[in-house]
Every structure is written in C-alpha cells, then in structure tokens.
Amino acid sequence: MRMTFHPSFRWAAAGLLLAACSAQSESGKPISDAAGGADVGGTASGGAVGSGGSGAPATGGASGGGGISGGSGGATADAPIAADGGSADGSSGGEGGPTSAAACADATYPVCMDFEKVPDAKWTGIGANVQTGTGKAAHGNAAFHGPPTSKLTTTQLGTITNVMWGRFYLHMTPKAPVGHGEMVGVFDQAGNWYEIGFEFNALQGNWHGNGGEKYMRTKMLLPDRYVCVEFLLDGETPKPAQIWMDGEPVVYSDVSPLQGPSKATKFTKLEIGFNPYHGLSTVNYEGNVMPMTDMWIDDIAADTKRIGCISN
C-alpha cells in the first residue's frame, strides 16, 4: 500500500529528538521491558476470518510467540477472555465466533457505519476523511482514512445501555505506532470511558476513571493488512474491556493495578478514529521518527450481543 500522510503529520521537529527509552505511559509509569516494547510479541500467523484490503483473503489470525498466550504473566483476573470464562456470547467459543453481514443495509445493528452512504446524520466527524474507489476498503467501495486526531462520534446508541459488543475492520500500515493512542472510546454517564487502543505496535485495552488510567497492554501485534477487531465492554458487571482479533481472544500481558472499571448505568457516546497520544512512529515511543503509521477503518458496528466478523 502506498503510504499517504495528512499534512498534520508535519509536527514540530523537536519531537524527533525524544527517545523511546525515556517514555512513560499516560499514567506516568515508566514503560518496562515486561510491557513488550517495539520488538517484543507475536505475529499474526493463524487462521483469519477477515479479508485484506486488496480483496485477497486474510491469512493471519492471532497466534505466535507472545500473542494470545500472553507473554509475561499471561491472562489475569482483571482481563478475562470471555464474560463467563468461556464463550462470552454463548456460541461455540473463540473459533472465530459468529459471522455477520457485510453492509449496514443488510443489518439491523443499533450502531452501524460502512461508509457506503455518507453523510449520515447519526455521526459527526466524517468530513472528507471517507475515501471512495481507492481499493483500500475492507469490504464494499469506501473506508475511513484517518489522519491523526480524526474521529467519528455518535451519541445515538439505540438499545445499547451498559453492555456493548463492537466490531470494526482496521488496517494500520506498515504497523501500529510504538506510542500509545486511542481508536475506540465509549463513555458512560459519569464521564468514565473504555478505550480500545494501541501501544508497542500492538492492541491495547484501557479504562479511564477514578482520576487515572487502567492500562491493559497486550503483545498482539497488528499486521500490515485489514484485521477484524471485536470488543466487549461490560459496564454492568463491570469488567475490563475484552478484545478479539480475527475471531481469536486477545490476552493482556501487563495490567495496571489501578482500580476499575466502575459500574456503568448508561453508555452515552461512542467515538472511533485515530488519536495518537505520543506520535506516529513505529520505532520510537515519542515524536514522529520514520517510518510512521497510516490507518484505515471500515465496517463499524455495535450491538447488545456479539456481532462477529464478516463472512466473505
């Protein structure tokens, strides 16, 4: 894929002088070797459910050294694979889960955006970021090409109250940044919020509340192709965010001791996009040392039950 960068990538040159060795998380804690680092973790090499942006079937699932098996410590009590320790949706388990329709026109999800028909009055922030006919969509003909700090937002969540299942297709090229950033934010009535993000080139879970950030790092590296990312945010129980990539559960390898999540009575807003907190470099925690990340998002959906990846 040809790298395409938004003008906002041209940030101050001073950021290039910051070194990864002095980086800190948003909680202020130094980044330790146990958290992975840019060169630690597994690669996606198992059977996939999603498809590549070029139309070829995706060939990577979520396995390999340091992948869903965890790494330093594996799963913790704060990061269950499923809501009840088994299959969180009551289906046949982690073997890809259920499958779903490709287009919002074929579905009845409370929240849905496939970018095939825009603008949509339920969403703000779409603007000129939706690109059509470029061959970069996961499915269909259009996708969201996210410049840094761009995001789509909706407050119209339909029947969703305090439990949300989500699904979106993600392509970060050449890979995710080393620095931490947000892709999905779901806010509750008290202003606390769940985050599905990235750090150390990998997926990350997060919860923001009690005046701090409960980071939940993984070693699930994001490959240079479209992947199907699913998440469960259970504010009723409450539990930390649970994540799947191409149908396989993602295990946290480094979990903050901060208390949380707090019980939620109502989710009020969902935002999704590309919000890097520490720059876009794939090799440096701070600043914008090349190479830098470019991102595409497609086929967003949320519901009260598991949606699943799209059946090709």
C-alpha positions in Angstrom: 0.0 0.0 0.0 1.3 3.5 -0.9 1.8 5.5 2.3 -0.4 8.6 2.4 0.1 11.1 5.1 -2.1 14.0 6.2 -0.5 17.5 6.5 -0.9 17.3 10.3 1.9 14.7 10.3 4.4 17.6 9.9 4.7 18.2 13.5 7.4 20.1 15.3 10.9 18.9 14.7 11.6 18.9 18.4 9.5 15.8 18.8 12.0 13.9 16.7 14.7 14.3 19.5 12.7 12.5 22.1 13.9 8.9 22.8 11.8 5.9 23.5 14.0 5.0 26.5 12.5 7.9 28.5 8.9 7.3 27.6 6.1 7.0 30.1 2.5 5.8 29.9 -0.4 8.1 30.3 -0.4 7.0 34.0 3.1 8.4 34.4 4.6 4.9 35.0 7.9 4.1 33.2 7.5 1.6 30.3 9.1 -1.6 31.4 10.6 -4.5 29.4 7.6 -6.6 30.6 5.3 -4.3 28.7 6.7 -5.7 25.5 8.5 -2.9 23.6 8.5 -2.4 19.9 10.3 -5.6 19.1 8.5 -7.9 21.5 5.5 -10.0 20.9 3.9 -12.4 18.5 3.0 -12.1 14.9 -0.4 -12.9 13.3 0.0 -16.3 11.8 -3.1 -18.3 12.4 -6.4 -18.8 10.5 -8.2 -15.5 9.9 -11.8 -14.5 9.5 -11.3 -11.1 7.9 -10.2 -10.1 4.5 -7.4 -7.9 3.1 -8.0 -4.6 1.5 -6.7 -5.9 -1.8 -9.5 -8.4 -2.0 -7.3 -11.4 -1.0 -8.4 -13.4 2.0 -6.6 -12.5 5.2 -4.0 -15.1 6.1 -3.2 -14.1 9.6 -5.1 -14.9 12.8 -3.8 -14.3 16.3 -1.2 -16.7 17.4 2.6 -17.0 17.7 5.1 -16.1 20.4 3.7 -13.7 22.9 0.4 -13.4 21.1 -2.8 -14.6 22.8 -0.8 -16.8 25.1 0.2 -13.7 26.9 4.0 -13.4 27.5 5.0 -12.1 30.9 2.2 -13.4 33.1 -0.5 -14.2 30.6 -4.1 -13.5 31.5 -5.0 -12.0 34.8 -8.2 -11.9 36.8 -8.6 -8.4 35.5 -8.5 -9.5 31.9 -10.8 -12.5 31.3 -11.1 -13.9 27.8 -14.8 -14.1 27.9 -17.6 -12.7 30.2 -18.1 -16.0 32.0 -14.7 -17.6 31.4 -15.8 -19.4 28.3 -17.7 -18.2 25.3 -18.9 -14.6 26.1 -21.7 -14.8 23.6 -22.9 -18.3 24.3 -21.8 -19.6 20.9 -19.2 -22.2 20.0 -16.3 -20.2 21.6 -13.2 -18.5 20.2 -13.1 -20.3 16.8 -14.0 -17.1 15.1 -17.3 -16.6 16.8 -20.5 -15.7 14.8 -20.3 -14.1 11.4 -22.2 -11.1 10.1 -23.4 -9.3 7.0 -21.0 -7.0 5.1 -23.2 -3.9 4.8 -25.2 -1.8 7.1 -28.0 -2.0 4.6 -28.2 -5.8 5.3 -28.1 -5.4 9.1 -30.2 -4.1 12.0 -27.4 -3.1 14.5 -28.2 -0.2 16.8 -24.9 1.4 15.6 -23.6 0.9 12.1 -21.3 2.7 9.6 -19.9 1.1 6.5 -19.1 4.4 4.7 -21.0 3.4 1.6 -23.6 6.1 2.1 -22.5 9.4 3.7 -23.2 11.8 5.2 -25.1 10.1 8.0 -27.0 12.3 10.5 -26.3 9.9 13.3 -22.5 10.5 13.0 -20.3 13.6 13.2 -16.7 14.0 12.0 -16.9 12.1 8.8 -16.0 15.0 6.6 -13.5 14.4 3.7 -11.9 11.5 5.5 -14.1 8.9 3.8 -12.4 7.9 0.5 -14.3 6.0 -2.2 -13.0 3.9 -5.1 -9.4 3.7 -3.9 -9.3 -0.1 -3.4 -8.5 0.5 0.3 -11.8 -0.6 1.7 -12.1 -3.9 3.7 -15.5 -4.5 2.0 -17.5 -2.5 -0.4 -16.2 0.6 -2.0 -15.4 3.1 0.7 -13.5 3.4 4.0 -12.4 6.0 6.6 -8.8 7.1 6.0 -7.8 8.6 9.4 -5.4 11.5 9.7 -4.1 11.8 13.3 -6.6 13.2 15.8 -9.5 12.4 13.5 -12.6 10.6 14.9 -16.2 9.8 14.2 -18.7 10.3 17.0 -22.2 9.1 17.7 -24.5 9.6 20.7 -27.3 7.6 19.2 -26.8 4.1 20.6 -30.3 2.8 20.3 -31.0 -0.2 22.5 -27.4 -0.3 24.0 -27.3 0.6 27.6 -24.3 -0.5 29.7 -23.1 -3.6 27.7 -21.7 -3.0 24.2 -20.4 -5.5 21.7 -18.4 -3.8 18.9 -16.8 -4.8 15.7 -14.7 -2.8 13.2 -12.1 -3.5 10.5 -8.7 -2.0 10.9 -5.6 -1.6 8.7 -2.5 0.1 10.2 0.4 0.3 7.7 3.2 -0.5 8.0 2.2 -1.3 11.6 0.8 0.3 14.7 2.8 3.1 16.4 5.0 2.3 19.4 3.4 5.1 21.4 0.0 4.8 23.0 -3.1 6.1 21.2 -6.8 5.5 21.1 -9.0 4.0 18.3 -12.3 3.4 20.2 -13.7 5.4 23.2 -17.0 4.5 24.9 -18.2 7.0 27.6 -20.6 6.4 30.4 -23.0 8.7 32.3 -20.3 9.7 34.8 -17.6 10.6 32.2 -15.6 7.5 32.7 -14.6 5.7 29.5 -13.4 2.5 28.0 -10.7 2.6 25.3 -9.6 0.2 22.7 -6.2 1.5 21.5 -2.7 0.6 20.5 0.8 0.7 22.2 4.1 -1.0 21.3 2.8 -1.8 17.8 0.0 -3.9 19.4 -3.6 -3.7 20.5 -4.3 -2.3 24.0 -7.3 -2.1 26.3 -7.8 0.8 28.7 -10.2 2.2 31.3 -10.2 5.9 32.3 -11.7 6.7 35.7 -11.0 7.4 39.3 -8.7 10.1 38.2 -6.4 7.8 36.3 -5.8 5.3 33.5 -6.0 1.5 33.9 -3.9 0.4 31.0 -4.1 -3.3 29.8 -1.3 -4.0 27.4 -1.1 -6.9 25.0 1.6 -8.4 22.8 -0.9 -8.9 19.9 1.0 -7.1 17.1 -1.2 -5.5 14.3 -0.1 -6.9 10.9 0.1 -4.8 7.7 -3.4 -5.8 6.4 -7.0 -5.5 7.4 -8.0 -7.3 10.6 -11.4 -7.8 12.3 -11.3 -6.2 15.8 -14.1 -7.2 18.2 -14.6 -5.9 21.7 -16.9 -6.4 24.7 -17.4 -3.6 27.1 -19.4 -4.9 30.1 -20.2 -1.9 32.3 -23.0 -3.8 34.1 -20.8 -6.4 35.9 -18.4 -4.4 35.5 -15.3 -5.9 33.8 -12.3 -4.7 31.8 -12.6 -4.5 28.0 -12.2 -7.8 26.2 -10.8 -7.9 22.7 -10.7 -10.3 19.8 -8.6 -10.1 16.6 -9.8 -12.1 13.6 -12.0 -14.1 16.0 -9.2 -15.1 18.4 -9.3 -13.7 22.0 -6.5 -11.3 23.0 -4.9 -11.8 26.4 -3.4 -8.9 28.4 0.3 -9.3 29.4 0.6 -6.2 31.6 -2.3 -4.8 33.6 -2.3 -1.6 35.7 -3.1 -2.0 39.4 -5.5 0.9 39.3 -9.0 0.1 40.5 -11.7 -0.2 37.9 -13.8 -0.3 35.8 -16.6 1.3 37.8 -20.2 0.1 37.2 -21.9 2.0 34.4 -25.7 2.5 34.1 -25.7 4.0 30.6 -23.2 4.4 27.8 -23.7 7.8 26.3 -21.2 8.2 23.4 -19.0 6.1 21.1 -16.1 7.6 19.2 -13.8 5.8 16.8 -10.8 7.1 14.8 -7.1 7.7 15.1 -5.9 9.6 18.1 -2.2 9.1 18.9 -1.0 10.5 22.2 2.7 10.0 21.5 3.2 10.5 17.8 3.0 8.0 14.9 6.5 6.4 14.8 6.5 2.6 14.5 10.1 2.6 16.0 10.1 5.3 18.7 7.7 6.0 21.6 7.7 9.8 21.3 7.7 12.0 18.3 7.5 11.1 14.6 10.6 9.2 13.6 10.1 7.4 10.3 8.5 5.0 9.4 5.1 6.4 10.6 1.7 4.8 10.7 -1.2 5.3 8.2 -4.6 4.0 9.2 -7.9 2.8 7.6 -11.1 1.8 9.3 -14.2 0.1 7.8 -17.4 -1.7 8.7 -18.1 -0.4 12.2 -21.0 -1.9 14.2 -22.1 -2.1 17.8 -24.9 -4.1 19.4 -26.1 -5.7 22.7 -24.8 -9.1 21.5 -21.8 -10.3 19.7 -21.8 -9.3 16.0 -18.9 -11.3 14.7 -16.6 -10.8 11.7 -17.9 -10.5 8.2 -18.4 -13.8 6.3 -16.7 -13.4 2.9 
